[in-house]
Amino acid sequence: MPESVKQERPRIFVSIAGFCDPLLAFTVEQAVKAARFPGRLSFGIVDQSPEPSDDLLPQGTWRMAYLHVTPPNSRGACWARALAMTLYAGETYFFQVDSHSCFDPGWDETLVSALEAVASRSGNSKVILSTRPFAFEFDEDGSVRTSRFTDGTLKLVAKERVLSLSKPVMSFACYNSKQRDDLRGFQVSAANLFARGTLVEEIPYDPFMYFHGEEQNISIRAYTHGWDIWHPNAVPLYHLYKKRVEGEAPLHWDTKFDEQRQEKWRDLRRRSHARLARLITGELSGAYGLGSERSMDDYLEFAGLELGPEAASSRAVETA
């Protein structure tokens, strides 16, 4: 196909925020190799590592915007994802993945086709395709082995029904629906989030969130802004789910990094949880607050959740 035709294809912005991740380059390379039309890809990468990576990807028709931040200067996963969003340049689609991912061949066409089909059936162009990716591992010889344990659609379900302000971060489980249709949901997976690029402008990542609670934050804000979350049956993405090995893939809250920071990770987490509670009660306004197309009550009813007594009374005071 002539290059001029390839360039006309709607572009996909691929957002990747990695923290001291040795698989960052692998993820970027796999995304390009597996794409049916790699020239349509635009990468926005925030690399939080001791030294910058100068050779993440050979030059090609794809685009790449890259930011390097040393680990002590990082303020957490959501802050890094928010930075990655600032590298968005008007691409038609937005795809957020973790920095330890690999892809099925033709993943770009699979996701675009799935999103457009859901948007057409539902009559709402504001669609988010998201569920937890399947798993992959490395064999002893370094080859990749993917694991797709079901043909059913994976749903994210809450482990409890009551949403508390004192502990606003809820636990979610990934449930095999045993259905082979795309299914409506109320919770996104931050490791696998595909939508139109306008999501970046309508639901920018809140940089004041830290880590736990980020998916609730995005889900609530997106829903109240009129976006529908769908768990797709076609998931062309795999994630390295692996227990941490000492000395490998350090975490943001590791002592060796945290002792170099003025604001410690526990303070960042405490502020983040308080911010999520303010979102739930409607106190948080502006770009990072609730939308006006649906209410928080609408979200709770759709998700089958309810507010705890202290949350309900706080909202009553706010709306009085």
N, C-alpha and C positions, 0 to 999 in steps of 0.2 A: 504494500500500500504506500502511495507517495507520502513523503514527509508532510506536505501541506495538508493532506487529509488527516493525518495523525494529530496534527496540532489543533485541529478544529474540535477534537473530542473534548467533552467537558472535563476539566481538570479536577484532580482529587488532592486535597491538602492532607498530608499524613503527619499528624502531630505525635512526637515522641519525646518524652522527658525521661532521661536515664540518670540514675544515681550510682556512680562508681560501677557501672555495669559492663563487664567484659563482653557481653553479647550485643551491645549497641550496634556495632558495625555489622555483625551477623544479621541482625534484624533488618537493617536498612538494605543490605545486599539481597536478602531473601525477598523483601518486598519488591525490589526491582526485577529480580530474576523470575519471580512467579507471576508478575503482572502480565496480562495479555497485551496491554498498551503502556509500557513503562514511560513513554514520553509524556503521558498525561499527568505524571506524578509530580507533586511539589512537596518537599519535606520541610517541616519546621522542627528543628531539633534543639533541645536544651540539654547539654551534656554537663552534668554536675560531677566532675572528676578532678583529681589532682592536676592532671595535665590535659591540654586540649588534644583532640584527635584531628590530625591534619589530612588524613587519608581515609575518611569514612566511606567514600564511594568515588569510583572513577568518574570522570566527566562524561556526560551523555545528554540526551534530550530532556531528561528530567531536570528539575530545579531543586536547589537545596539552600535553605537559610539556616545558619548554625550559630548558636550562642554557647559560650563556655563559662561556667561558674565553678569556682573551687568549692569543695564540700562545706567548709566552715561558713561560707557566705550564702549558702542555700538556706531558704526558709521553709522547705518542705515540698511535698509532692504537688499540692494544689498551686502553690506559688510558682513552681516550675511549669506546670501545665498552663497557667495563666500567661507566663512569659512566652511559651510556645505559640499560644493563640495570637500573640501580637505579631507573629511572623506570617500570619494569614494574609493573602494578597488577592482576595476576591474569587478564589477557586469555587467551582460549582458545588463540590462536595467536601465534607470534612470527615476525616477518619482518625480517631484517637486510639493508639495501641500502646502497650507497655514495651519496654526496650529489650524484652526477652521473648520475642514472638517469631513465629514462622507462618507461612501462608500456603494455601492450596493454589495450584496453577489456575490462572484466570480469576483470581480473587477480586480484581477490580470490576470486571464485568458481572460477576456473581452479585456483588453488593449493590451496584448501580441498578441492575435488573430487579433485584428483590425490593429495593426501596421504591422504585418507580411503580412496581406492581402493587405494593401496599398503598401507596399514595393514591393510585387510580381507583382501587377498590374501596378505600375508606372515604374518599372525597376530601381528604385533608393533606395538603402538600407538606405540612410541618410534621414530618415523620422522623423518629429516631429509631434505628435498628440497633439493638443492644442486648447481649446476654453474655454470660461468661464463656470464654473460648474453651475449646477442647484442649487436651494436653499433648505435649511432645516431650521427648527425652533424647539424649544423645547415647548411642550405643558405644561400646568400647572402642570401636574403630573410628568414632567421630561422626558417623552417619546419623541422620535424623530419623527418629521413629515416632510417628504420630499415633494418637489413640483417640478414636471416635467410638465411644462405647454404646451409642444409641442412635437410631434414626429419628427419635422423638425430639420435639422442641424443648429446649431447656428454659425453665421459668425461674425467676428470682422471687422467692416468697419470704415474707417476714417470719421470724421465729416466735415473735410475740405480737399481740394486737394493740397493746397500750403504748402510746408515745409519751414519754416523760420529759419534762424540762430539765430535771436534775441530771438525767442521763439520756440526752436526746439522740445519741447514736444507737440505732437499732441493729440487730444482727439479722442477716439474711442467709438463706440456704438456696442452693441451686437444685431445682426439682425437675425430674424427668417427667414431662407431661404425657409421654407416650402417644402424643398426637403429632402429625406430620404437617400441620398447618402453622402459619405465622400467627402468633397469639398476642393480644394486648397485654401490657404489663404496666407496672407503676414504679419500677426500679431499674436504673441503668447499671451496667458494668463499665467502670472507667477504663478497663483494659480492652474494651471492644465496643466502640461507640461510632456509629456511622450515620450521618445526617447531611442535609443540605448545608452549604457553607454559611447560610444566613444564621445558623445556630450560633456562630461565633459572635455575631453582632447583637443578637437578641439575648443570648444566655452566656455571657463571657464568664470564664472561670473566676471564682472569687479567690483572689490571692491571699486573703486573710483566713481562709480555711487551711487546715494543716494536712490531715490525712484521713483518719476515720471520720465518716460523715460526709465525705465529698460526694458520694453517689446519691445520698439522700438530698443534698443541697441541689445538685443538678436536676434530679428527678422532680422535686417539688417546684422549683422555679420554671422548668420547662413545661410541666403540666399546666401551671397557672398562667403561662404565656400562650397556651393553646397548642402546644406540641403533644403529639401522641407517641408513647413509647411502645414499641413492638419487639417481641422476642422472635427473631427470624428462625425458620427451620434450617435455612442454608447458612452455615457458619464456616467460612473458609479460612479461619484463623485458629492458631494453636499457641498455647502459653506454656512456659516452662514452670510448672508447679513443683517446687523442690524445697525440701527442708534446708535451712541455712547451714552451711558448713563453716566452721570457725575460720576466720581469716579470708573468706571468700565473699564477694558481693556485699560489702558493708552496708549498714543501714544508716539513715539520716540521723537517728538518735544515738548512734554509737558514741561512747564517752570520748574517744580520741578526737572527734569532731566537735562535740557539744562543749567541751571544756574550752574551746577556742572562741565560742560565741558569747556575746553579752546577753542575748535573750535566749534562754535555754529551751529545749524542745518541749519540756513539760509546760512552760509558759505559753508556747505557741499552741499546744494542744488545748490548754484550758481556755484560751481566747477563742479558739476555733469552735469548741463545744458551746460556749456562750453565744457565739454568733449564730450557730445553727438553731439554738433555742429562740433567738430573736427573730430568725426567719420564720419559724413555725408560728410564733405568736403574732406575726405581722408587724413587728416593731422595726424591722430592717427595711429601709426604703431605698429608692434609687436603682441603679443598674444591677445590684446584687440582691434586690428584694423580690417579693412576690409579683406576679403579673396581674393584669386586670381582666383577662379573658375568662379565667376560672378562679374560684376562691380556694382557700386552704380547706374549707369544709368540703368542697367538691372533691378535692384530692383525697381526703380522709375517707369519704364515702366510697369513692371508686376503689381505693386500695383496701378497704375493709379494716381500717385502723380507727382507733379512737384516742383522744387525748386523756392523759391522766388528770386527776383533780386539780393539781397546781397549775397545769398548762391551761385547762379550761377556764379556771378563775382568772388567770392572768390575761387571757384573751378577752374575757368579759369586761375587765377593767379598761383594756385598751379601746374597746369598741363602744364603751359607755358614753 
